[in-house]
Amino acid sequence: MSTIESLKKDGITVKFDENLKSYSYTQTGGTVEMMFFPHNLIQLEKIIVYLRNCKKRFIILGEMTNVAIASGFLDFVIINMSEYNIFNPEWDGKRMLRVSASTKMKELAVWCINHDIRGLGWMEGIPGTVGAGVYMNAGFLLGQDMQTYLIDVTFLDLNDMKVHKFKNQDLKFRYRYSKLQDLDVIILECRFLLNSIPNNWKKFYRRTRYRNIMASYHKRRENNQPLSLPSAGTTFVPPYPWHVGGMLRELHLVGYQIGGAAISTVSPGFIVGVDNMTGEDYFAMVEFIQQQVKRSFDVELEPEVRLIKNNYELTYK
């Protein structure tokens, strides 16, 4: 049976008694006994075998941009995929781009425009990794999301411990959802269908235009989102045709605070940290908003943010 020391000798990064507050974008989270950083598939498989033999519960996380996490000592360990299989995106020169799941979306957007590839500029303002983005069908506006550009995704199935591939149509995409959320899998890499900027006399002008569009995305987010405060982005799945921010304005709840969590005054669809927010503050605010909206509008809100607690129901076993 593998031991921690043998895993470390295999090149696996292991951190002990890690406080998740310094990792998560909400700046929430208690302490986990161990956090593992696999760098390739063999290391990942060894970590999983070790944890299962030790009967330790674990969850898969990356940049932790879309989570709020409970305080205290947590009853699971983490496999952190942010350093997995790091390689430069591979462009076939025609239409197909292969990307590691650990690639940051913001960095991929810049890489593409620097290599005269268009289609992923909308990623510029989205934090987190490509793998997490596929998992939750990240995006910005209609036609600017994973569903529009993804060809397929390669993943490790934790049930049979084999690598599989799903095509776009297999993933049953909808707003902030993919079929992967219902399975015990770890996303390894993805392929996208994109276009090159044509190599003709208009190339310079087109490249400049796409850079300006990316800059406009960034400026729009700066103006409309509370980027200076800890948050996990939009808290709830939009309950079409309703608008969460509009309902909270109508209820005069903008700026309302529970502990260190507040309803953003810039974008009421965000819960932000204003005074050392804890995971429990965030959870309480989610429940409070759900209750108020249900009572006043008879609308049930579904969290878009992953709310991670002890005995977390999506934890792998």
C-alpha positions as a printed NumPy array, in Angstrom:
array([[  0.   ,   0.   ,   0.   ],
       [  1.254,   3.467,  -0.872],
       [  2.166,   5.865,   1.907],
       [  2.347,   9.624,   1.965],
       [  6.126,   9.431,   1.737],
       [  5.977,   7.157,  -1.308],
       [  3.515,   9.534,  -2.976],
       [  5.867,  12.426,  -2.354],
       [  8.774,  10.42 ,  -3.766],
       [  6.683,   9.929,  -6.898],
       [  6.691,  13.715,  -7.338],
       [  3.213,  14.38 ,  -5.955],
       [  2.854,  17.649,  -4.069],
       [  1.163,  17.105,  -0.696],
       [  0.256,  19.911,   1.697],
       [ -0.91 ,  19.337,   5.259],
       [ -3.364,  21.235,   7.469],
       [ -4.18 ,  23.667,   4.683],
       [ -6.579,  26.517,   5.393],
       [ -8.885,  26.953,   2.418],
       [ -9.567,  30.601,   3.148],
       [ -6.339,  31.481,   1.356],
       [ -7.422,  29.498,  -1.742],
       [-11.116,  30.252,  -2.31 ],
       [-12.276,  33.404,  -4.084],
       [-14.878,  33.926,  -1.365],
       [-12.036,  33.773,   1.193],
       [-14.037,  31.198,   3.121],
       [-13.094,  27.754,   4.339],
       [-11.679,  25.85 ,   7.254],
       [ -8.767,  23.433,   7.42 ],
       [ -8.316,  20.172,   5.535],
       [ -5.979,  17.471,   6.729],
       [ -4.33 ,  17.104,   3.328],
       [ -4.379,  18.635,  -0.131],
       [ -2.881,  16.747,  -3.07 ],
       [ -1.64 ,  18.315,  -6.301],
       [ -1.248,  15.654,  -9.028],
       [  0.77 ,  16.599, -12.105],
       [ -0.173,  13.706, -14.399],
       [ -2.627,  10.825, -14.74 ],
       [ -0.391,   8.236, -13.051],
       [ -0.017,  10.473,  -9.986],
       [ -3.747,  11.165,  -9.93 ],
       [ -4.545,   7.435,  -9.978],
       [ -2.058,   6.752,  -7.164],
       [ -3.618,   9.463,  -4.996],
       [ -7.109,   8.043,  -5.483],
       [ -5.992,   4.491,  -4.679],
       [ -4.221,   5.743,  -1.545],
       [ -7.251,   7.71 ,  -0.326],
       [ -9.645,   4.857,  -0.956],
       [ -7.41 ,   2.401,   0.863],
       [ -7.302,   4.819,   3.798],
       [-11.084,   5.309,   3.538],
       [-10.684,   9.071,   3.334],
       [-13.418,  11.143,   1.708],
       [-12.195,  13.544,  -0.95 ],
       [-13.485,  16.17 ,  -3.333],
       [-12.021,  17.551,  -6.521],
       [-11.317,  21.279,  -6.713],
       [ -9.205,  23.604,  -8.825],
       [ -8.893,  27.373,  -8.523],
       [-11.876,  27.44 ,  -6.09 ],
       [-13.535,  30.371,  -7.828],
       [-17.13 ,  29.146,  -7.498],
       [-17.301,  27.766,  -3.963],
       [-18.211,  28.818,  -0.444],
       [-16.714,  26.506,   2.172],
       [-17.563,  25.805,   5.811],
       [-15.265,  26.837,   8.633],
       [-13.498,  24.659,  11.182],
       [-11.841,  21.312,  10.58 ],
       [-13.303,  19.71 ,   7.46 ],
       [-14.031,  15.997,   7.176],
       [-12.588,  15.54 ,   3.692],
       [ -9.313,  15.993,   1.867],
       [ -8.861,  17.722,  -1.478],
       [ -7.391,  16.681,  -4.785],
       [ -6.469,  20.028,  -6.318],
       [ -6.311,  19.872, -10.117],
       [ -4.848,  23.338, -10.679],
       [ -1.376,  21.927, -11.462],
       [ -2.482,  18.878, -13.459],
       [ -0.87 ,  18.135, -16.839],
       [  0.224,  21.689, -17.555],
       [  1.048,  22.12 , -21.248],
       [  0.694,  24.891, -23.773],
       [ -2.523,  24.749, -25.784],
       [ -2.073,  22.724, -28.981],
       [ -3.514,  24.252, -32.17 ],
       [ -3.767,  22.09 , -35.274],
       [ -3.503,  25.126, -37.54 ],
       [ -7.05 ,  24.696, -38.826],
       [ -9.984,  24.481, -36.404],
       [ -9.11 ,  22.321, -33.369],
       [ -7.52 ,  23.476, -30.107],
       [ -6.498,  20.943, -27.425],
       [ -6.254,  22.281, -23.867],
       [ -5.371,  20.851, -20.449],
       [ -8.203,  21.082, -17.942],
       [ -5.858,  22.957, -15.594],
       [ -5.425,  25.863, -18.039],
       [ -6.835,  29.093, -16.646],
       [ -9.614,  30.521, -18.785],
       [ -8.255,  34.059, -18.615],
       [ -4.825,  32.886, -19.773],
       [ -6.354,  30.823, -22.581],
       [ -8.216,  33.851, -23.931],
       [ -4.967,  35.821, -24.109],
       [ -3.032,  32.879, -25.587],
       [ -5.596,  32.496, -28.361],
       [ -5.552,  36.128, -29.434],
       [ -1.746,  36.143, -29.323],
       [ -1.816,  33.174, -31.723],
       [ -4.422,  34.716, -34.027],
       [ -7.209,  32.357, -32.925],
       [-10.66 ,  33.766, -32.35 ],
       [-13.681,  32.458, -30.47 ],
       [-12.654,  32.379, -26.793],
       [-12.245,  36.09 , -26.058],
       [-15.245,  35.899, -23.72 ],
       [-13.108,  33.826, -21.317],
       [-10.952,  36.861, -20.544],
       [-13.053,  37.93 , -17.592],
       [-13.928,  34.5  , -16.179],
       [-11.765,  33.177, -13.334],
       [-11.041,  29.504, -12.887],
       [ -9.771,  26.648, -15.021],
       [-11.048,  25.27 , -18.298],
       [-12.   ,  21.986, -16.604],
       [-14.173,  23.76 , -14.059],
       [-15.617,  25.868, -16.858],
       [-16.712,  22.793, -18.814],
       [-18.063,  21.16 , -15.651],
       [-20.432,  24.092, -15.057],
       [-20.826,  25.311, -18.666],
       [-19.195,  28.637, -17.848],
       [-19.929,  31.559, -20.086],
       [-20.943,  35.152, -20.427],
       [-23.718,  35.823, -22.942],
       [-25.658,  33.555, -25.312],
       [-23.175,  32.032, -27.747],
       [-20.264,  32.899, -25.488],
       [-20.056,  29.736, -23.406],
       [-18.509,  26.286, -23.28 ],
       [-21.523,  24.724, -24.944],
       [-20.95 ,  26.764, -28.112],
       [-17.277,  25.911, -28.693],
       [-16.498,  22.592, -27.013],
       [-15.851,  19.579, -29.254],
       [-15.305,  16.982, -26.532],
       [-13.976,  16.434, -23.033],
       [-11.679,  13.68 , -21.737],
       [-12.201,  12.548, -18.141],
       [-11.311,   9.902, -15.585],
       [-14.335,   7.937, -14.375],
       [-13.907,   7.279, -10.659],
       [-16.139,   4.219, -10.802],
       [-14.149,   2.124, -13.281],
       [-10.915,   4.208, -13.08 ],
       [-10.762,   4.386, -16.864],
       [-10.339,   7.399, -19.128],
       [-13.371,   8.198, -21.274],
       [-14.453,  10.902, -23.682],
       [-17.781,  12.693, -24.099],
       [-18.73 ,  14.637, -27.194],
       [-20.478,  17.97 , -26.808],
       [-23.931,  16.478, -27.369],
       [-23.326,  13.866, -24.644],
       [-22.978,  16.55 , -21.989],
       [-26.624,  17.73 , -22.039],
       [-25.522,  21.326, -21.545],
       [-27.863,  23.928, -20.164],
       [-27.299,  27.097, -18.163],
       [-24.431,  26.396, -15.717],
       [-24.959,  22.662, -16.047],
       [-23.337,  19.687, -17.727],
       [-23.992,  15.98 , -17.299],
       [-20.564,  15.748, -15.649],
       [-22.099,  17.185, -12.47 ],
       [-24.134,  14.004, -12.068],
       [-21.149,  11.68 , -12.432],
       [-18.068,  10.829, -10.356],
       [-15.475,  12.059, -12.826],
       [-12.359,  14.201, -13.031],
       [-11.954,  16.312, -16.171],
       [ -8.511,  15.931, -17.774],
       [ -8.525,  17.833, -21.062],
       [-10.798,  19.428, -23.641],
       [-10.911,  20.262, -27.34 ],
       [-12.505,  23.346, -28.886],
       [-13.654,  24.188, -32.411],
       [-12.348,  27.653, -33.292],
       [-11.232,  29.788, -36.219],
       [ -7.954,  31.431, -37.19 ],
       [ -7.836,  35.108, -37.991],
       [ -7.456,  35.023, -41.807],
       [ -3.884,  35.651, -42.959],
       [ -4.528,  38.491, -45.394],
       [ -4.195,  42.246, -45.552],
       [ -7.02 ,  42.676, -43.008],
       [ -5.284,  40.546, -40.365],
       [ -3.837,  43.452, -38.387],
       [ -7.187,  45.236, -38.259],
       [ -9.07 ,  42.087, -37.263],
       [ -6.543,  41.29 , -34.528],
       [ -6.862,  44.834, -33.161],
       [-10.65 ,  44.573, -33.284],
       [-10.677,  41.318, -31.297],
       [ -8.303,  42.779, -28.7  ],
       [-10.625,  45.762, -28.329],
       [-13.603,  43.451, -27.897],
       [-11.755,  41.576, -25.141],
       [-10.921,  44.867, -23.461],
       [-14.583,  45.863, -23.609],
       [-15.573,  42.606, -21.876],
       [-13.109,  43.395, -19.101],
       [-14.327,  46.987, -18.762],
       [-17.959,  45.905, -18.646],
       [-17.225,  43.504, -15.789],
       [-15.28 ,  46.179, -13.919],
       [-18.27 ,  48.506, -14.173],
       [-20.983,  45.97 , -13.37 ],
       [-19.455,  43.482, -10.945],
       [-18.025,  43.884,  -7.402],
       [-14.559,  42.682,  -8.407],
       [-12.835,  44.334,  -5.438],
       [-14.627,  42.17 ,  -2.853],
       [-14.472,  38.416,  -2.144],
       [-17.237,  36.576,  -3.986],
       [-17.983,  33.506,  -6.084],
       [-19.669,  35.455,  -8.841],
       [-23.378,  35.141,  -9.539],
       [-24.952,  33.259,  -6.637],
       [-28.107,  31.803,  -8.204],
       [-29.114,  30.255, -11.498],
       [-31.247,  32.939, -13.215],
       [-34.923,  31.99 , -12.704],
       [-36.043,  33.018, -16.194],
       [-37.902,  35.288, -16.836],
       [-37.177,  36.721, -13.4  ],
       [-33.989,  38.568, -12.493],
       [-32.546,  37.961,  -9.027],
       [-30.999,  41.42 ,  -8.74 ],
       [-34.261,  43.052,  -9.726],
       [-36.243,  41.063,  -7.163],
       [-33.79 ,  41.954,  -4.399],
       [-33.965,  45.637,  -5.335],
       [-37.753,  45.475,  -5.217],
       [-37.525,  43.892,  -1.755],
       [-35.122,  46.664,  -0.621],
       [-32.492,  44.087,   0.308],
       [-29.529,  45.573,  -1.58 ],
       [-26.703,  45.917,   0.94 ],
       [-28.396,  43.633,   3.462],
       [-25.811,  41.94 ,   5.652],
       [-25.584,  38.715,   7.642],
       [-22.331,  38.48 ,   9.543],
       [-19.617,  39.274,   7.02 ],
       [-21.759,  38.447,   3.972],
       [-23.666,  41.161,   2.13 ],
       [-25.881,  41.482,  -0.933],
       [-23.732,  43.496,  -3.309],
       [-24.689,  47.111,  -3.937],
       [-22.964,  46.969,  -7.332],
       [-24.597,  43.737,  -8.547],
       [-27.255,  42.339,  -6.161],
       [-26.929,  38.922,  -7.78 ],
       [-23.596,  38.586,  -5.967],
       [-23.03 ,  37.781,  -2.295],
       [-19.82 ,  39.527,  -1.257],
       [-17.574,  39.475,   1.778],
       [-17.43 ,  42.814,   3.579],
       [-16.187,  41.874,   7.04 ],
       [-14.27 ,  38.581,   7.269],
       [-17.082,  36.571,   5.723],
       [-17.258,  32.917,   6.742],
       [-18.773,  30.048,   4.836],
       [-21.56 ,  29.965,   7.399],
       [-22.321,  33.653,   6.687],
       [-22.545,  32.853,   2.988],
       [-24.779,  29.806,   3.572],
       [-27.095,  31.851,   5.808],
       [-27.364,  34.59 ,   3.188],
       [-28.198,  32.063,   0.47 ],
       [-30.975,  30.62 ,   2.635],
       [-32.26 ,  34.082,   3.581],
       [-32.494,  35.2  ,  -0.063],
       [-34.214,  31.957,  -1.057],
       [-36.802,  32.43 ,   1.7  ],
       [-37.5  ,  36.085,   0.871],
       [-37.843,  35.462,  -2.872],
       [-40.052,  32.408,  -2.319],
       [-42.296,  34.319,   0.095],
       [-42.666,  37.394,  -2.11 ],
       [-42.536,  36.003,  -5.656],
       [-43.182,  32.262,  -5.238],
       [-39.906,  31.645,  -7.077],
       [-37.48 ,  28.978,  -5.916],
       [-33.833,  29.916,  -6.396],
       [-31.172,  27.314,  -7.112],
       [-27.602,  28.165,  -6.037],
       [-25.066,  28.342,  -8.843],
       [-22.221,  28.441,  -6.306],
       [-21.08 ,  25.127,  -4.776],
       [-21.81 ,  25.202,  -1.044],
       [-19.282,  22.861,   0.539],
       [-19.806,  21.633,   4.085],
       [-18.917,  18.596,   6.159],
       [-20.806,  15.533,   4.895],
       [-20.918,  17.334,   1.541],
       [-23.284,  15.34 ,  -0.671],
       [-21.121,  15.532,  -3.8  ],
       [-18.008,  14.295,  -2.054],
       [-16.511,  11.241,  -3.682],
       [-16.105,   8.175,  -1.506]])
